[in-house]
Amino acid sequence: MSVSHNPLRANDIRFVDFSASLTANDWSQPSLCTQWTNHEVLAHLVLGYRSSVSELAVGMFRHRGSFDRANAALAAELALQRDPTELIDEFAALIHCPRGIGRVFPRRLLLGDHIIHELDIGFALGRKPAIDVAALACVLNTQVRVPNPFVPAAALARGLNLAATDVDWTHGWGALTVTGGAAQLASVLAGRPWGLDQLSGAGVSELRSRLWIRRHITGVSRRRIHSRLSDPSGR
């Protein structure tokens, strides 16, 4: 397994080719990131490479301090303004000249964000991922080793014995084994339950339970947020 000296750039250049192969109908479909269509996921990736701190701050102010809601709204707004072809062209340019937070955000976290969201698009469309397995191993290492407030992977993986079947990658030990393709493992650890049925081992039921609890809590929080937003009085 060889790792590019710049896995983020290598992956992003490949992603541009993948994106160019999708049709207008593909972009209109829901992604595995449940709040977004594939088009909106693409808009999010562009924003991650060029949003300013002030733009994010204004978005959070508009959404009562919630980064998640600001992030979702900014992506949805950009998708309304720019079609997929325009966004692909902008993303391709930003690979070589990122702006705003794209210049300072940790490269390993950006790689994870870009790969997980490509999987959100590709798996939702039934596409087999063409992502380099070395890049997927980098993402898995980041997921289980680096606490991330936006991705629950480290907490989901705690106490499990994880192993990829298509690349030399393992994490943890013990009887609660979870094995599967690197892409499927990374997607599930990022909070997407769709791939659980493609994993095997004694730890899958525990992982399924952890995901259910997290999604239930997140769903309750979102319903409360939507209720407040629909009530102008704020009660």
C-alpha positions as CSV (number, residue, x, y, z in Angstrom):
1,M,0.0,0.0,0.0
2,S,1.6,3.3,-1.1
3,V,0.4,6.7,0.0
4,S,0.7,9.8,-2.2
5,H,2.9,12.6,-0.8
6,N,-0.3,14.7,-1.1
7,P,-3.2,12.4,-0.7
8,L,-5.7,15.2,-0.4
9,R,-4.8,16.8,-3.8
10,A,-4.5,13.4,-5.5
11,N,-8.0,12.4,-4.2
12,D,-9.6,15.7,-5.1
13,I,-8.2,15.6,-8.7
14,R,-9.7,12.1,-9.1
15,F,-13.0,13.3,-7.5
16,V,-13.3,16.0,-10.2
17,D,-13.3,13.2,-12.8
18,F,-15.9,11.2,-10.9
19,S,-18.1,14.2,-10.5
20,A,-17.9,15.0,-14.2
21,S,-19.3,11.6,-14.9
22,L,-22.6,12.2,-13.1
23,T,-25.8,13.3,-14.8
24,A,-28.2,16.1,-13.9
25,N,-30.5,13.5,-12.5
26,D,-27.7,12.0,-10.4
27,W,-27.1,15.4,-8.8
28,S,-30.7,15.8,-7.9
29,Q,-30.9,12.6,-5.9
30,P,-30.7,12.4,-2.1
31,S,-27.3,11.6,-0.7
32,L,-26.5,9.4,2.3
33,C,-25.9,12.7,4.2
34,T,-29.6,12.9,4.8
35,Q,-30.0,16.6,5.0
36,W,-28.6,17.2,1.5
37,T,-29.0,16.2,-2.2
38,N,-25.9,15.2,-4.1
39,H,-25.9,18.7,-5.5
40,E,-25.8,20.2,-2.1
41,V,-23.0,17.9,-1.0
42,L,-21.0,19.2,-3.9
43,A,-21.7,22.7,-2.8
44,H,-20.6,21.9,0.7
45,L,-17.3,20.6,-0.6
46,V,-16.7,23.9,-2.5
47,L,-17.6,25.9,0.6
48,G,-15.1,24.0,2.6
49,Y,-12.3,25.1,0.3
50,R,-13.2,28.8,0.2
51,S,-15.6,30.0,3.0
52,S,-14.3,32.9,5.1
53,V,-14.5,33.0,8.9
54,S,-16.8,36.0,8.7
55,E,-19.2,34.2,6.3
56,L,-19.4,31.3,8.7
57,A,-19.8,33.6,11.7
58,V,-22.7,35.4,10.0
59,G,-24.3,32.1,9.1
60,M,-24.1,30.9,12.7
61,F,-25.5,34.2,13.9
62,R,-28.5,33.7,11.6
63,H,-29.0,30.2,12.9
64,R,-28.8,30.9,16.7
65,G,-25.1,29.8,17.0
66,S,-25.6,26.4,15.4
67,F,-22.7,25.5,13.1
68,D,-24.6,22.5,11.7
69,R,-27.6,24.5,10.7
70,A,-25.4,27.3,9.3
71,N,-23.4,24.8,7.3
72,A,-26.5,23.1,5.9
73,A,-28.1,26.4,4.9
74,L,-24.9,27.7,3.2
75,A,-24.6,24.6,1.1
76,A,-28.3,24.7,0.2
77,E,-28.1,28.4,-0.8
78,L,-25.0,27.8,-2.9
79,A,-26.6,24.9,-4.7
80,L,-29.5,27.1,-5.7
81,Q,-27.1,29.7,-7.1
82,R,-24.7,27.4,-9.0
83,D,-25.3,24.3,-11.1
84,P,-23.2,21.2,-10.6
85,T,-20.9,22.0,-13.6
86,E,-20.1,25.4,-12.3
87,L,-19.4,23.9,-8.8
88,I,-17.2,21.2,-10.3
89,D,-15.1,23.8,-12.1
90,E,-14.8,25.9,-9.0
91,F,-13.8,22.9,-6.9
92,A,-11.1,22.0,-9.5
93,A,-9.6,25.5,-9.3
94,L,-9.7,25.6,-5.5
95,I,-7.7,22.3,-5.3
96,H,-4.7,24.4,-6.3
97,C,-5.6,27.7,-4.7
98,P,-7.8,27.2,-1.6
99,R,-9.1,30.3,0.2
100,G,-10.5,31.2,3.6
101,I,-10.8,28.2,5.9
102,G,-9.6,26.0,3.1
103,R,-6.1,27.3,3.6
104,V,-5.9,26.5,7.3
105,F,-8.2,23.6,7.9
106,P,-6.2,20.4,8.8
107,R,-5.5,18.5,5.6
108,R,-6.2,15.1,7.2
109,L,-9.7,16.3,8.2
110,L,-10.4,17.7,4.8
111,L,-9.4,14.4,3.2
112,G,-11.8,12.6,5.5
113,D,-14.6,15.1,4.7
114,H,-14.1,14.9,1.0
115,I,-13.9,11.1,0.9
116,I,-16.9,10.5,3.2
117,H,-19.0,12.9,1.2
118,E,-18.0,11.3,-2.1
119,L,-19.1,8.0,-0.6
120,D,-22.4,9.7,0.4
121,I,-22.9,10.5,-3.3
122,G,-21.5,7.4,-4.9
123,F,-23.1,4.8,-2.5
124,A,-26.5,6.6,-2.8
125,L,-26.3,6.1,-6.5
126,G,-25.2,2.5,-6.3
127,R,-21.7,3.4,-7.6
128,K,-18.7,1.3,-6.6
129,P,-16.1,3.7,-5.1
130,A,-12.9,4.2,-7.0
131,I,-11.1,5.8,-4.1
132,D,-7.5,4.7,-3.5
133,V,-7.4,2.2,-0.6
134,A,-4.4,4.0,0.9
135,A,-6.4,7.2,1.1
136,L,-9.3,5.2,2.7
137,A,-6.8,3.8,5.3
138,C,-5.7,7.4,6.1
139,V,-9.3,8.4,6.6
140,L,-9.9,5.4,8.9
141,N,-6.8,6.2,11.0
142,T,-8.0,9.8,11.4
143,Q,-11.5,8.7,12.3
144,V,-10.5,6.4,15.1
145,R,-7.6,8.5,16.4
146,V,-8.6,12.1,16.1
147,P,-11.7,13.3,18.1
148,N,-13.9,15.3,15.8
149,P,-17.0,17.2,17.0
150,F,-18.6,16.8,13.6
151,V,-18.0,13.1,13.0
152,P,-18.8,10.5,15.7
153,A,-16.2,7.9,14.5
154,A,-13.9,7.8,17.5
155,A,-16.8,7.2,19.9
156,L,-18.5,4.6,17.6
157,A,-15.2,2.7,17.3
158,R,-14.3,2.6,21.0
159,G,-13.9,-0.9,22.3
160,L,-14.4,-2.6,18.9
161,N,-12.0,-4.7,17.0
162,L,-12.1,-3.3,13.5
163,A,-10.5,-4.7,10.3
164,A,-10.7,-3.8,6.7
165,T,-10.9,-6.7,4.2
166,D,-9.4,-4.9,1.2
167,V,-6.5,-3.0,2.7
168,D,-4.0,-3.7,5.5
169,W,-5.8,-1.8,8.3
170,T,-6.9,-2.8,11.8
171,H,-7.8,-1.0,15.0
172,G,-8.6,-2.2,18.5
173,W,-8.8,-5.7,19.8
174,G,-11.2,-8.1,21.6
175,A,-14.2,-10.2,20.8
176,L,-16.4,-7.4,19.3
177,T,-15.0,-7.8,15.8
178,V,-16.3,-5.7,12.8
179,T,-14.9,-6.5,9.4
180,G,-15.7,-5.1,5.9
181,G,-14.5,-3.0,3.0
182,A,-12.5,0.1,4.0
183,A,-15.1,2.3,2.3
184,Q,-18.0,0.7,4.0
185,L,-16.2,0.9,7.4
186,A,-15.4,4.6,6.9
187,S,-19.0,5.4,5.9
188,V,-20.5,3.6,8.9
189,L,-18.1,5.2,11.3
190,A,-19.0,8.6,9.9
191,G,-22.6,7.9,11.1
192,R,-24.1,6.4,7.9
193,P,-26.0,3.2,8.9
194,W,-26.7,2.0,5.4
195,G,-23.5,0.0,5.3
196,L,-24.0,-2.0,8.4
197,D,-25.5,-5.0,6.5
198,Q,-22.2,-5.1,4.5
199,L,-20.1,-5.6,7.6
200,S,-19.7,-8.8,9.6
201,G,-18.6,-9.9,13.0
202,A,-19.7,-10.1,16.6
203,G,-19.4,-6.3,17.1
204,V,-21.8,-5.3,14.3
205,S,-24.9,-5.4,16.6
206,E,-23.1,-3.2,19.1
207,L,-22.1,-0.7,16.4
208,R,-25.7,-0.7,15.1
209,S,-27.0,0.1,18.6
210,R,-24.5,3.0,19.0
211,L,-25.6,4.4,15.6
212,W,-29.3,4.1,16.5
213,I,-28.8,5.9,19.8
214,R,-26.8,8.7,18.2
215,R,-29.3,9.1,15.3
216,H,-32.3,9.1,17.8
217,I,-30.7,11.8,19.9
218,T,-29.8,13.8,16.8
219,G,-33.3,13.4,15.5
220,V,-34.9,14.6,18.7
221,S,-32.6,17.7,18.6
222,R,-33.5,18.4,15.0
223,R,-37.3,18.1,15.7
224,R,-36.9,20.6,18.6
225,I,-35.0,23.0,16.4
226,H,-37.6,22.7,13.6
227,S,-40.4,23.3,16.2
228,R,-38.7,26.5,17.4
229,L,-38.1,27.8,13.9
230,S,-41.7,27.2,13.0
231,D,-43.0,29.2,16.0
232,P,-42.2,32.9,15.4
233,S,-42.8,33.6,19.1
234,G,-39.9,31.3,20.0
235,R,-42.0,29.4,22.6
